[in-house]
C-alpha cells in the first residue's frame, strides 16, 4: 500500500491524485485497529477506502470537507500502482 497513489474522482468532476505515505497508512491503522492492511486489500470496504483517500488528500494539502460530507461527494477511488523501475544494463 505504501508507495501507491490514489486517484480520487469527485461527483463535481474534480479529480485528484494523492500518495499513500507512511503517515497516511499509520493514521489509517489507528482509525481501523480491527483490520489489518492485508485484510483490507483482500476484502476492501468502501468507508475504509474513502477514509484512506480523504486523509491522503489532506496530507497532500488538498482542501477537503469533513469526512461525512466527503463521503457524499466522492464518486470513485482507484489505486494507481507504484511504477516498477526498469533496470537497463548493457546488452548481453
C-alpha positions as CSV (number, residue, x, y, z in Angstrom):
1,X,0.0,0.0,0.0
2,X,2.9,2.4,0.8
3,X,4.1,4.0,-2.4
4,X,0.8,3.6,-4.2
5,X,-1.2,6.6,-5.3
6,X,-4.9,7.0,-5.0
7,X,-6.9,8.6,-7.8
8,X,-10.0,10.3,-6.3
9,X,-12.8,11.4,-8.6
10,X,-15.4,13.7,-7.1
11,X,-19.0,13.9,-8.2
12,X,-18.5,17.5,-9.3
13,X,-15.9,16.3,-11.9
14,X,-12.7,17.2,-10.0
15,X,-10.0,14.6,-10.0
16,X,-7.1,14.4,-7.5
17,X,-4.2,12.1,-7.0
18,X,-2.7,11.6,-3.6
19,X,0.0,9.2,-2.4
20,X,-0.3,6.7,0.4
21,X,2.6,7.7,2.6
22,X,3.7,6.1,5.9
23,X,1.9,8.8,7.8
24,X,-1.4,8.2,5.9
25,X,-1.1,4.4,6.4
26,X,-0.2,4.8,10.1
27,X,-3.2,7.0,10.7
28,X,-5.4,4.6,8.7
29,X,-4.2,1.8,11.1
30,X,-5.1,4.0,14.1
31,X,-8.6,4.5,12.8
32,X,-9.2,0.9,11.8
33,X,-7.5,-1.2,14.6
34,X,-9.6,-4.3,13.9
35,X,-8.5,-4.5,10.3
36,X,-5.0,-5.5,9.0
37,X,-3.7,-3.9,5.8
38,X,-3.6,-7.4,4.1
39,X,-7.3,-8.0,5.1
40,X,-8.2,-4.5,3.9
41,X,-6.6,-5.1,0.5
42,X,-8.2,-8.6,0.2
43,X,-11.7,-7.5,1.3
44,X,-11.9,-3.8,0.8
45,X,-14.7,-1.8,2.4
46,X,-15.9,1.5,0.9
47,X,-15.7,3.5,4.1
48,X,-12.2,2.4,4.9
49,X,-11.0,3.2,1.3
50,X,-12.8,6.6,1.5
51,X,-11.0,7.4,4.8
52,X,-7.7,6.5,3.2
53,X,-8.3,8.8,0.3
54,X,-9.6,11.6,2.5
55,X,-6.5,11.5,4.7
56,X,-4.2,11.2,1.7
57,X,-5.8,14.3,0.2
58,X,-5.5,16.2,3.4
59,X,-1.8,15.2,3.7
60,X,-1.2,16.5,0.2
61,X,-2.8,19.8,1.3
62,X,-5.9,19.4,-0.9
63,X,-8.8,21.1,0.9
64,X,-11.5,18.5,1.8
65,X,-14.7,18.8,3.7
66,X,-15.4,16.9,6.9
67,X,-15.3,13.2,6.4
68,X,-19.1,12.6,6.5
69,X,-19.6,15.3,3.8
70,X,-16.7,14.0,1.8
71,X,-18.4,10.6,1.7
72,X,-21.4,12.1,-0.1
73,X,-19.3,13.9,-2.6
74,X,-16.8,11.3,-3.7
75,X,-17.6,9.4,-6.9
76,X,-14.8,6.9,-7.3
77,X,-11.4,5.9,-5.8
78,X,-8.9,3.8,-7.5
79,X,-5.3,2.7,-6.8
80,X,-2.5,3.6,-9.1
81,X,0.2,1.0,-8.6
82,X,3.7,2.1,-7.9
83,X,5.7,2.2,-11.2
84,X,8.1,-0.6,-11.5
85,X,11.6,0.6,-12.1
86,X,13.2,-0.9,-15.1
87,X,16.9,-1.8,-14.9
88,X,18.7,-1.0,-18.1
89,X,22.0,-2.7,-18.4
90,X,24.3,-3.3,-21.3
91,X,23.1,-5.8,-23.9
92,X,24.1,-9.4,-23.3
